[in-house]
């Protein structure tokens, strides 16, 4: 990779600044991305889109440290739509991939499914948070070529930055 601006050869970190103005830390960054003001969220969603598309998601981390496996009730028009499904004790539930049964999402020894639809005991449908995230972020409206003009960063650059993030992680 070679030596980065003023850093010893052993340190391979890259400093990328995403900022409309190239001042302060942006002026000394290894790479400056002059984003259109107010479009930071679009940029992040395009990065997430690319990470999902490339299957560069740390699923073990999501299962262990986030609510990605928790089931979300899919019952449009009801008060529970979009809420977490819970057991009789009020604990969030997930679907154990080993046997397909509901289990407390807080148990350390459960191996939860991250995709698919589950039928709850009362007949309502539910899906894991991760499945909802994947459906949202893989939508083409988040694709780099569909946001590049709005954020002022070329689609190729967005894809490259996403690949660099995935590689570094």
C-alpha positions as CSV (number, residue, x, y, z in Angstrom):
1,X,0.0,0.0,0.0
2,X,2.9,2.3,0.5
3,X,3.3,5.1,2.9
4,X,0.3,7.4,3.5
5,X,0.8,11.1,4.0
6,X,3.4,11.5,6.7
7,X,2.6,8.2,8.4
8,X,5.1,5.5,9.1
9,X,4.9,2.6,6.7
10,X,3.7,0.3,9.4
11,X,0.5,2.3,9.9
12,X,-1.9,1.5,7.1
13,X,-4.8,3.6,8.3
14,X,-6.5,5.9,5.8
15,X,-8.2,9.1,6.8
16,X,-11.1,10.0,4.5
17,X,-13.0,13.2,5.2
18,X,-16.6,13.6,4.0
19,X,-17.2,17.3,4.2
20,X,-18.6,20.0,1.9
21,X,-15.6,22.2,2.7
22,X,-11.9,21.3,2.5
23,X,-10.8,23.0,5.7
24,X,-9.5,21.9,9.1
25,X,-9.0,18.1,9.2
26,X,-10.4,17.8,5.6
27,X,-7.4,19.7,4.3
28,X,-5.0,17.1,5.7
29,X,-7.0,14.0,5.0
30,X,-5.6,11.3,2.8
31,X,-8.8,11.6,0.7
32,X,-11.4,14.4,0.8
33,X,-14.9,13.8,-0.5
34,X,-16.7,17.1,-1.1
35,X,-20.2,16.0,-0.4
36,X,-23.3,18.2,-1.1
37,X,-24.4,19.8,2.2
38,X,-27.2,17.9,3.9
39,X,-26.7,14.6,2.0
40,X,-24.6,12.7,4.5
41,X,-27.4,10.3,5.2
42,X,-27.8,9.4,1.5
43,X,-24.1,8.7,1.3
44,X,-24.2,6.4,4.3
45,X,-27.2,4.6,2.9
46,X,-25.4,4.1,-0.4
47,X,-22.5,2.6,1.5
48,X,-24.8,0.3,3.4
49,X,-26.5,-0.7,0.1
50,X,-23.1,-1.7,-1.3
51,X,-22.1,-3.6,1.8
52,X,-25.4,-5.5,1.7
53,X,-25.1,-6.1,-2.0
54,X,-21.6,-7.4,-1.7
55,X,-22.6,-9.6,1.3
56,X,-20.0,-7.8,3.5
57,X,-22.1,-7.7,6.7
58,X,-20.7,-9.1,10.0
59,X,-23.7,-11.3,10.9
60,X,-22.0,-12.7,14.0
61,X,-21.6,-9.2,15.4
62,X,-25.2,-8.3,14.5
63,X,-26.6,-11.4,16.3
64,X,-24.4,-10.9,19.4
65,X,-24.6,-7.1,19.9
66,X,-27.7,-5.8,18.2
67,X,-31.4,-6.4,17.9
68,X,-31.0,-7.7,14.3
69,X,-32.6,-11.1,15.1
70,X,-35.5,-9.7,17.1
71,X,-38.9,-10.3,15.4
72,X,-40.9,-7.3,14.3
73,X,-44.7,-7.7,14.0
74,X,-46.0,-7.3,10.5
75,X,-49.7,-6.5,11.0
76,X,-50.6,-3.4,9.0
77,X,-53.5,-1.4,10.4
78,X,-53.0,-2.7,14.0
79,X,-51.5,-1.0,17.0
80,X,-48.7,-3.6,17.2
81,X,-47.5,-3.2,13.6
82,X,-43.8,-2.5,13.6
83,X,-43.3,-3.3,17.3
84,X,-41.1,-6.1,18.6
85,X,-42.8,-9.5,19.2
86,X,-42.5,-10.4,22.9
87,X,-43.1,-13.5,25.0
88,X,-45.4,-13.8,28.0
89,X,-42.6,-12.2,30.2
90,X,-42.3,-9.3,27.9
91,X,-38.9,-10.4,26.5
92,X,-38.2,-9.9,22.8
93,X,-38.3,-13.1,20.7
94,X,-36.4,-14.4,17.8
95,X,-36.8,-17.6,15.7
96,X,-34.2,-20.2,16.5
97,X,-32.8,-21.5,13.3
98,X,-32.1,-24.9,14.8
99,X,-35.7,-25.9,15.3
100,X,-37.8,-23.0,14.0
101,X,-39.3,-22.3,17.4
102,X,-39.6,-18.9,19.1
103,X,-37.0,-18.2,21.7
104,X,-36.0,-15.3,23.9
105,X,-33.8,-13.0,21.8
106,X,-31.8,-12.3,24.9
107,X,-30.6,-15.9,25.5
108,X,-26.8,-16.3,24.8
109,X,-27.2,-19.9,23.4
110,X,-29.9,-19.3,20.8
111,X,-28.8,-19.3,17.1
112,X,-31.4,-17.0,15.6
113,X,-32.6,-16.8,12.0
114,X,-32.0,-13.4,10.4
115,X,-34.3,-13.8,7.4
116,X,-37.7,-15.1,6.6
117,X,-41.2,-14.7,7.9
118,X,-42.4,-16.3,11.1
119,X,-46.0,-17.0,12.2
120,X,-46.5,-16.0,15.8
121,X,-48.7,-18.2,18.1
122,X,-51.6,-15.7,17.7
123,X,-51.4,-16.0,13.9
124,X,-49.7,-12.7,13.2
125,X,-46.7,-12.6,10.9
126,X,-43.3,-11.2,12.0
127,X,-39.9,-10.8,10.4
128,X,-36.4,-10.3,11.9
129,X,-35.1,-6.7,12.1
130,X,-32.2,-7.8,9.8
131,X,-34.7,-8.9,7.1
132,X,-36.4,-5.6,7.2
133,X,-33.0,-3.8,7.0
134,X,-31.9,-5.8,4.0
135,X,-35.2,-5.2,2.2
136,X,-34.9,-1.4,2.8
137,X,-31.2,-1.0,2.2
138,X,-31.0,-3.2,-0.9
139,X,-33.7,-1.1,-2.6
140,X,-32.3,0.5,-5.8
141,X,-33.1,4.0,-4.6
142,X,-30.0,3.6,-2.3
143,X,-27.8,2.4,-5.1
144,X,-24.7,4.6,-5.7
145,X,-25.7,5.4,-9.3
146,X,-29.1,6.7,-8.0
147,X,-27.7,9.0,-5.3
148,X,-24.3,10.1,-6.9
149,X,-25.7,13.2,-8.6
150,X,-27.5,14.4,-5.4
151,X,-24.6,13.9,-3.1
152,X,-21.9,15.1,-5.5
153,X,-19.7,12.0,-5.2
154,X,-19.3,9.6,-8.2
155,X,-20.9,6.2,-7.9
156,X,-17.5,4.6,-8.5
157,X,-16.1,6.4,-5.5
158,X,-19.0,5.3,-3.3
159,X,-18.4,1.7,-4.3
160,X,-14.7,2.0,-3.7
161,X,-15.2,3.5,-0.3
162,X,-17.7,0.8,0.6
163,X,-15.1,-1.9,-0.5
164,X,-12.4,-0.2,1.5
165,X,-14.6,-0.2,4.6
166,X,-15.4,-3.9,4.1
167,X,-11.7,-4.7,3.6
168,X,-10.7,-2.8,6.7
169,X,-13.4,-4.4,8.9
